[in-house]
């Protein structure tokens, strides 16, 4: 009988056949998942604080989603740009859930593709090419989105990038670039935007792209009121306001869309990740008058809006409504947040805990006063958590932030069990 391959066997294959350029992860080979739990190829169990990478909001292997995908797979997989009932029903449902004014949607496959399309749309619509983006912003790895990404190591030696990006500081209040404190700062970083544009722009401003919270930079949440004022600023300057909700949407922040927290009215909204809860899909939503600048054949994608992913995304919307996942994310998120804040009080090497709904960053520091980042410590903590059955990862500009982003189906019991693992691990450092 053939011997079952173990984690070590699979990791050896990874070393032999994969290039090793993907993000660092603890050495686990996932086998299957259920809700907010995962099992690896050796049968070891984990609570999941990753949702993949904030993707499986409806939980791993949701039977309803699995059934919708299986049914669709046996009917029709690709039509290219021929419309299908799945794509059109999804378009209608999404637009019904959008703020007024966002009336049309085109589907793509990945977040980067959606951002690329949004940037092209803003440029075509305005006839200009400059885009204001932010320090720490992350919008994807292909050239368009990478060019408006404000993390140097992501662009490192890949230049020259697409011209026209104007980078401005984002309100990373824990490490304010101006060494000010909120609210006494009166959002100085917003006033500073005028200076940035005055110095940097050659007069061809097309748009502004921003995440409602910065994910990859380390789950950095702007202070309340910032985004609305930013939107007002963008509109005053006649910039197309592009909101990148690739990771913040689909209930993650305790609202269906993060834009709801401040009643934002973006000109273009980008969705991805949670839209299919694992079925690969992304979307660009905008106003009819903006999309009208594109003629037939000017925006399209082979896999975008494929019937398989659209059937999956329809099932996701049904699951979210029936299981009230947005409300659950808000309520259970508060509970999780309190548990994490308790840990911050207890362990001096936790510099900051921030987030809302079911997305939190735990920032590890060597010293609370100096705030010196502790990336090695973060890595050791992640490795030990994973060894003890808590699937998690780290990220951030300094590599010192633990990601806390479980599937929205996580229960109170699972929150208790998983935070207890973290607390026990933290107590060993
Ligand atoms: N935008 C944001 C805010 C993201 O977090 C990501 C991915 O992490 C992307 C865009 C790119 O998405 P994808 O990896 O699907 O291309």
Boltz pocket constraint, residues with backbone or C-beta under 6 A from the ligand:
constraints:
  - pocket:
      binder: B
      contacts: [[A, 53], [A, 109], [A, 110], [A, 111], [A, 112], [A, 113], [A, 115], [A, 138], [A, 139], [A, 140], [A, 141], [A, 211], [A, 213], [A, 215], [A, 216], [A, 244], [A, 245], [A, 246], [A, 247], [A, 272], [A, 273]]
      max_distance: 6.0
